[in-house]
Amino acid sequence: MAKVLEGPGMGLLRKWGLLTPNYVVVSSGDEFDQLAQANHWLQKSKLVAKAHEALGSRFKLGLVKVGLDLAGTKAAVREMLGKQVESVTIREVIVSEAIDHTDEYYASAKSTREGVEVMVAKYGGIEVEANWDKVKRLLIDIGEEPTDAALSGLVKDAGFSGNTALKMPDFLKKLYVCFDNEDAQYLEINPVVQRGDGALVALDAVTLLDGDAKFRHKDWTFPFAAEFGRAYTKNEEEVMAVDAKVKGSVKLIEIPGGTIAMLPAGGGASVYYSDAVVARGGKLANYAEYSGDPPDWAVEVLTEKICSLPDITNIIVGGAIANFTDVKKTFGGIIKAFRKAKGEGKLNGVKIWVRRGGPNEKQGLAAMRALQDEGFDIHVFDRTTPLTDIVDMAMAAK
């Protein structure tokens, strides 16, 4: 699941016919000044300025300013940019047109085991949580689409009437189309407001996409938002870029201060090994995995990033018995990266522990063992060795 910040999320809504305010995303005061000269609406409208980061409670943190004129917006942009909030540095601000409105509504779609649940309520904005029992739901079965009659019934059940009741079903249909076509897992608009001309407008968007579907969407040029209370590191972003291009998967999360680096095969193995290290009092330097038989060059890139982690003393290359991931091929990428890292002096004093089984495991494990002759401190085991034994060995190593 990949979180998308408000700006690109609003862009996806617009793509599928939903109305949003005019907006710009800026990363410097000078950039905003240039956009203000080029966009007439910034000069004549009341404006809203918000920190464009993956932060909750932005209003309470003073990171949302409303009802601003151009001068006030310039000041707010400069005040927010560079501000440190816990571990997050504000790098961008989104400035949007203020839309005069009275009532605020709520609309969303989320993926469930049974299909897609479309939700709507007359009570949006900060009122939605206190009125959660009034949110009405419509389940769309897998492979089906919501009918006009079903959406109209949902809107009526939620208590909408008059012109709003006539417009809301079409709004929800476009919301569903956006959700479905963009491989979304969750899409929330809160609030939805009604403009003076009666049109429904999305003032904000919370968007979670299936990050593994990026290869199907050439217009997903925006970065995903980090979920760890900080921006993605350069290494993480580069691995994500590789992951978006390949069959299979490569993942990386860096954990500052750790000494044991992980290079497991498969999501289950990554959690299993990580838990084993923590349970034995070790400090993880990263979370990582490669799975689904990715190409050797993708695994090589991932391994290079792991070898560059500071202060590591051990690297655990672990996995269960693969069904179809080619051990020889993927180990080929790992070995290339190990040799490159050693040539750059990055693996001095680092012990490497390997446990793996699967297609072409004998050839792959033999190639790993051969690294001993090149001066690597490497210890290689096959499928007969319990997975966690190499964690115990790594933790006991001096």
C-alpha positions in Angstrom: 0.0 0.0 0.0 1.4 3.4 -1.0 0.2 6.7 0.4 -0.1 9.6 -2.0 0.1 13.2 -0.8 -2.8 15.6 -1.3 -1.6 17.3 -4.4 -1.2 14.3 -6.6 -4.2 12.8 -5.0 -6.3 15.8 -6.1 -4.8 15.4 -9.6 -6.1 11.8 -9.8 -9.6 13.0 -8.8 -9.5 15.7 -11.5 -8.4 13.1 -14.1 -11.7 11.2 -13.5 -14.0 14.2 -13.6 -14.2 15.2 -10.0 -14.0 18.9 -9.2 -11.3 20.3 -6.9 -10.2 23.8 -6.0 -7.4 25.3 -8.0 -4.1 24.5 -6.3 -0.3 24.6 -6.5 2.4 22.7 -4.6 5.5 24.7 -3.9 8.9 24.0 -2.3 10.3 27.5 -2.0 9.1 31.1 -1.5 10.5 32.1 -4.8 8.7 29.4 -6.6 5.4 30.6 -5.1 6.1 34.2 -6.1 6.6 33.0 -9.7 3.4 31.0 -9.7 1.5 33.9 -8.2 2.4 36.0 -11.2 1.4 33.3 -13.6 -1.9 32.2 -12.0 -4.5 34.9 -11.8 -6.6 33.0 -9.3 -3.8 33.2 -6.7 -4.1 37.0 -6.9 -7.8 37.4 -6.6 -9.0 34.4 -4.4 -9.0 33.8 -0.7 -6.4 31.1 -0.2 -5.6 28.1 2.0 -2.0 27.1 2.8 -1.2 23.6 4.2 2.0 21.7 4.8 2.2 19.1 2.1 3.5 16.2 4.2 2.2 12.9 5.5 1.2 14.4 8.9 -1.9 14.1 10.9 -3.6 16.9 12.8 -2.0 19.6 10.6 -4.5 22.2 11.7 -3.7 21.6 15.4 0.0 21.8 14.6 -0.4 25.2 13.0 0.3 23.8 9.6 -3.0 24.9 8.0 -3.8 28.6 7.4 -7.1 29.6 6.0 -8.8 32.7 4.6 -5.5 34.3 3.4 -4.8 37.0 0.9 -1.8 36.7 -1.4 0.5 38.5 1.1 -0.6 36.4 4.0 -0.1 33.3 1.9 3.4 34.3 1.0 4.2 34.7 4.7 2.6 31.4 5.6 4.6 29.5 2.9 7.8 31.0 4.1 6.9 30.3 7.7 6.1 26.6 7.1 8.9 25.6 4.7 11.9 24.1 6.6 9.9 23.9 9.8 10.8 20.8 11.8 7.8 18.8 13.3 9.1 15.9 15.3 11.2 13.9 12.7 9.6 15.6 9.7 10.9 18.6 7.9 8.3 20.5 5.9 9.6 20.5 2.3 6.5 21.5 0.4 3.3 23.5 0.9 0.1 23.2 -1.0 -1.8 26.4 -1.7 -5.4 26.1 -2.8 -8.3 28.3 -3.6 -10.7 28.7 -0.7 -14.3 27.6 -1.6 -17.1 29.3 0.2 -19.5 26.7 1.6 -21.8 26.0 4.5 -22.2 22.2 4.8 -19.5 19.6 4.7 -20.0 16.0 3.5 -17.9 12.8 3.6 -17.3 10.3 0.8 -14.9 7.4 0.4 -14.2 4.0 -1.2 -12.1 1.2 0.3 -11.1 -2.3 -0.8 -12.5 -5.2 1.2 -12.3 -9.0 0.8 -15.7 -9.0 -0.8 -15.2 -6.0 -3.2 -15.3 -2.3 -2.8 -17.2 -0.4 0.0 -18.5 3.0 -1.0 -19.3 5.2 1.9 -21.1 8.6 2.2 -22.4 10.8 5.0 -24.0 14.2 5.4 -21.6 15.0 8.2 -18.0 15.6 7.0 -15.0 17.5 8.0 -14.2 17.4 11.7 -17.7 16.1 12.4 -17.4 12.8 10.7 -15.8 10.9 13.6 -18.5 12.0 16.0 -21.1 10.9 13.5 -19.5 7.7 12.3 -22.7 5.8 13.0 -24.4 7.9 10.3 -22.0 6.9 7.6 -23.9 4.7 5.1 -22.3 2.0 3.0 -22.8 0.2 -0.3 -20.8 -2.9 -1.1 -19.8 -3.4 -4.7 -19.0 -7.1 -5.4 -15.7 -7.9 -7.1 -16.0 -7.5 -10.8 -19.2 -5.4 -10.6 -19.9 -1.7 -10.8 -22.3 0.5 -8.8 -25.6 1.1 -10.5 -27.2 4.5 -10.6 -30.2 3.1 -8.7 -28.0 1.7 -5.9 -26.0 5.0 -5.5 -29.2 7.0 -5.4 -30.6 4.7 -2.7 -27.4 5.0 -0.7 -27.6 8.8 -0.9 -31.2 8.8 0.1 -30.4 6.5 3.0 -27.7 8.9 4.2 -30.4 11.6 4.5 -29.4 13.8 1.5 -32.2 15.8 -0.1 -32.9 18.4 -2.8 -30.2 19.4 -5.2 -27.5 17.7 -3.2 -29.3 14.4 -3.4 -29.5 14.8 -7.2 -25.7 15.5 -7.6 -24.2 13.2 -5.0 -24.8 9.8 -6.9 -22.8 11.1 -9.9 -20.1 12.3 -7.6 -19.9 8.9 -5.9 -19.8 7.2 -9.3 -16.9 9.2 -10.4 -15.2 8.5 -7.1 -15.6 4.8 -7.7 -14.3 5.0 -11.3 -11.2 6.9 -10.0 -10.7 4.3 -7.3 -11.1 1.3 -9.7 -9.0 2.7 -12.5 -6.2 4.0 -10.4 -5.6 0.7 -8.5 -6.6 2.4 -5.3 -7.0 0.6 -2.0 -8.5 3.5 -0.1 -9.8 6.9 -1.4 -11.3 9.4 1.0 -12.7 12.9 0.3 -13.3 14.8 3.4 -14.8 17.3 3.1 -17.0 17.3 0.0 -18.6 20.7 -0.2 -21.2 22.4 -2.4 -20.2 25.5 -4.3 -22.5 28.4 -4.8 -23.4 27.1 -8.2 -24.5 23.8 -6.7 -21.5 21.8 -7.9 -19.9 19.3 -5.5 -16.2 19.9 -4.9 -13.5 17.8 -3.2 -11.6 19.9 -0.8 -9.1 17.3 0.4 -8.1 13.7 -0.5 -6.6 10.8 1.3 -5.3 8.4 -1.3 -3.7 4.9 -0.8 -2.7 3.1 -4.0 -1.4 -0.4 -4.8 2.2 0.6 -5.2 3.0 -2.6 -7.0 0.7 -1.5 -9.8 2.9 1.5 -10.7 4.1 -0.2 -13.9 0.5 0.1 -15.3 0.3 3.9 -14.7 2.8 5.9 -16.7 1.4 9.1 -15.3 2.2 8.1 -11.7 5.3 10.4 -11.8 4.7 11.6 -8.2 6.7 10.1 -5.3 4.8 8.0 -2.7 4.7 9.5 0.8 6.8 7.8 3.5 4.8 6.1 6.2 7.5 6.3 8.9 7.1 9.9 10.1 10.0 11.0 7.8 10.9 11.4 4.2 12.1 8.5 2.2 15.9 8.2 2.0 17.7 8.4 -1.3 18.4 4.7 -1.1 14.8 3.8 -0.4 13.6 6.0 -3.3 16.0 4.4 -5.7 14.9 0.9 -4.7 11.3 1.9 -5.1 12.1 3.1 -8.6 13.6 -0.3 -9.4 10.6 -2.1 -7.8 8.2 -0.1 -10.1 10.0 -1.4 -13.2 10.4 -5.1 -12.6 8.4 -8.3 -12.4 8.6 -9.5 -8.8 9.5 -7.2 -6.0 12.5 -5.5 -4.1 11.9 -3.5 -0.9 14.0 -1.5 1.4 13.5 0.5 4.6 16.5 1.9 6.4 16.7 1.9 10.2 19.3 4.2 11.7 21.6 2.9 14.4 21.4 -0.8 13.6 24.2 -3.3 13.1 22.6 -6.3 11.5 21.6 -5.9 7.9 18.8 -8.0 6.4 18.5 -9.4 2.8 15.7 -12.0 3.1 13.9 -13.6 0.2 10.1 -13.1 0.6 7.9 -11.1 2.9 7.4 -14.0 5.3 11.1 -14.6 5.6 11.8 -10.9 6.1 9.4 -10.7 9.1 10.6 -14.0 10.4 14.2 -13.1 10.4 13.6 -9.5 11.7 11.6 -10.9 14.6 14.3 -13.4 15.4 17.0 -10.7 15.5 15.0 -8.4 17.7 14.0 -11.3 20.0 17.7 -12.1 20.5 18.5 -8.5 21.4 19.9 -7.4 18.1 19.6 -4.1 16.4 18.2 -4.1 12.8 19.9 -1.8 10.3 17.1 -2.2 7.8 14.0 -4.1 6.6 14.3 -5.6 3.1 13.1 -8.3 0.9 13.2 -9.6 -2.7 10.5 -11.9 -4.0 8.6 -13.1 -7.0 11.7 -14.0 -9.0 13.0 -10.5 -9.7 15.8 -10.0 -12.3 19.3 -10.4 -11.0 20.1 -6.7 -11.7 17.2 -5.6 -9.4 18.5 -7.8 -6.6 22.0 -6.4 -7.3 20.8 -2.8 -6.8 19.0 -3.8 -3.5 22.2 -5.5 -2.3 24.4 -2.5 -3.1 22.1 -0.3 -0.9 22.3 -2.8 2.0 26.1 -3.0 1.7 26.3 0.8 2.0 24.4 0.9 5.4 26.7 2.4 8.0 28.1 0.5 11.0 26.8 -2.9 10.0 28.7 -6.0 11.3 26.6 -8.8 9.8 24.5 -9.3 6.7 21.9 -12.1 6.8 20.9 -13.5 3.4 18.0 -15.8 4.3 15.0 -17.5 2.9 12.9 -20.6 3.0 12.6 -23.0 0.1 11.5 -21.0 -2.9 8.9 -22.4 -5.3 9.9 -20.5 -8.4 12.4 -17.8 -7.5 15.7 -18.9 -9.1 18.3 -19.1 -6.4 21.3 -19.1 -8.8 20.0 -16.1 -10.7 19.1 -13.9 -7.7 22.3 -14.9 -5.9 24.2 -13.8 -9.0 22.9 -10.3 -8.5 23.8 -10.4 -4.8 27.4 -11.7 -5.5 28.0 -8.9 -8.0 27.0 -6.3 -5.5 29.1 -8.0 -2.8 32.2 -7.9 -5.0 31.6 -4.2 -5.9 31.1 -3.3 -2.3 34.3 -5.1 -1.2 36.2 -3.3 -3.9 34.9 0.0 -2.5 36.0 -1.1 1.0 32.4 -1.3 2.4 32.4 -4.8 3.8 35.6 -4.7 6.0 34.8 -6.6 9.1 31.3 -7.6 8.0 30.3 -11.3 8.3 27.8 -12.7 5.8 25.4 -15.5 6.7 23.5 -17.3 3.9 20.6 -19.9 4.2 18.5 -20.7 1.2 16.7 -23.5 -0.8 14.8 -23.6 -4.0 15.4 -23.9 -7.8 19.1 -24.1 -8.7 20.0 -23.9 -5.0 23.2 -26.1 -5.3 24.7 -23.9 -8.0 23.7 -20.7 -6.2 25.0 -21.8 -2.8 28.2 -23.1 -4.4 28.8 -19.6 -6.0 28.3 -18.0 -2.6 30.8 -20.4 -0.9 33.3 -19.6 -3.6 33.4 -16.0 -2.2 35.4 -17.4 0.7 38.4 -17.8 -1.7 38.1 -14.0 -2.5 38.5 -13.0 1.1 34.8 -12.7 2.1 33.9 -13.7 5.7 30.9 -15.7 4.4 29.1 -18.7 5.9 26.7 -20.6 3.7 24.0 -23.2 4.6 21.4 -25.1 2.7 17.8 -26.1 3.3 18.7 -28.6 6.1 19.7 -25.7 8.4 16.8 -24.2 10.4 16.2 -20.6 9.3 16.9 -19.0 12.7 20.2 -20.9 13.2 22.0 -18.3 11.1 20.5 -15.5 13.3 21.9 -17.3 16.4 25.3 -17.7 14.7 25.4 -14.0 13.6 24.4 -12.9 17.1 27.1 -15.1 18.7 29.8 -14.0 16.2 32.6 -11.7 17.5 
